[in-house]
Amino acid sequence: MENIIQKQWNSKTKSETPVSFFIHNDVKIEKNALEELERLLTIEQHIERLKQADPHFLDRNAKLREVAITPDFHKGAGIPIGTTMFTEGFVIPQAVGKDINCGMRFYTTDLKEEEVRAHLPRLEGKIRHVFFEGGRDIPMTSVQREAILKRGLIGILESHAPLKNEGIWKYYDAKQQERDLSNVNKMGSFITNEAFGFEQFIGTTSLSRDAQIGSIGGGNHFVEVQKVKKIHDYAIANEWNIHEEQIVFMIHTGSVSVGHQSALYIKEMMKKIYPSNLTHPENDIYILPKSERFEQEWQAFWSLLHNAANFAFANRLFLGLMLCKSLSEEIRDFQYELLYDAPHNYVWEETVEGVEGYLHRKGSCTAKSAEQMSATPFYATGEPVMIPGSMGAHSFLLAGKGNRASLCSASHGAGRQRSRGSSLQVDDALFRQFIENFTIINPIDPKRPDLRNRRDILQKWEDELKKEAPYAYKDITSVIQSHVDYGMADIVAEMEPIFTIKG
């Protein structure tokens, strides 16, 4: 039973916060990730110092109540990836990260594998043009941009009509998009009346092609065409219109530059309200109190968070439309349906066992039970959980079980086992074997004749792919099995990649 009972963390900092790990013994936990967790937990002492230095800065009940660690746990940038935290009386914006509402979007289609593979040589060129060479063609006015920031997917639906025959909007089916809102976490719309500091992004009323939305971003973000390899739960798969040999799309990205700008503004805002008689926290992690005193900053935080989250939902939507455009123009018109879209970098207002607080997820996604999803299309199945493997590896679709101990959370991926730097040092033959057997489409086409002698460009291309190659990540099988054994989620289907698009 040792492998299937969550392990409690014995912190060196003598932290009183319950920290539970949901990780099989055969999944390696890196020392640097544990050290980062230790530094995070010093926030307890920091809260006490704040209460003593300024009794009115925090509510007396303010507390870091609970931490749950998902199976893909690894070092992040200040806060480990795979961390879910529940706080009372304050939020920790850095526990969301700079890529606010980084998340996953999943489509089912009626395409067949042989169709995709037969057209793959031409598809490479088409996709490279649409995604990286000015072919995304997303015209917008200030009306659409402001609607996205303030109202997300609902804002797009309300404002799209004047552009319905322009560029990518030809692929935007309003009736389908309205239906799809039910298949997006919070309907893809965090409503806010403000758009802080985004005047330049919103721009003027004149029509222009947007250069930000429709961006994959870097790192482990991707757009992937996959084939359903195996069904594990036929009842749920049938509910979700999933069947073997089916072509599906998986999209992983977030709010890119908009999220980065929002996060920087929020952090600077918190530094300004920090008590002047205290040294700033050693771990550089700041908290934002919920109080009348800081009502203005509190509202600004939620507006910025919502602006970035809304942009991320829209970003994944347009990446999906761009992929549909590429495949339909090269293969045929095809049917596609959205299964689900959900964040894994966000903070939710939640009540846990009668305590009103804030559930932060950094590289972990929601995995609610059927009962908890009663007001959604997933009332009979539980929440879809999309967990990709590393580039070229299998991905999994699971159904959440609402595990209270894990704060109803699950992994958002396999989790790194090598840093991006150490991944560059792996045996070159291993990398060559990988890229010769898998199709990756990114901004650089290494087969272009004019690049043959540009070793500088080709080396950069190779280095970026090495950082995300399979050997840089943990074995996805053990990570997925941890979810099953800990009662976090059940496997519905297993997918294998046909090709991956990387930024």
Summary of the structure (lengths in Angstrom):
residues: 503
radius of gyration: 22.4
end to end distance: 42.6
largest distance: 68.3
contacts: 1775
relative contact order: 0.18
helix: 40%
strand: 24%
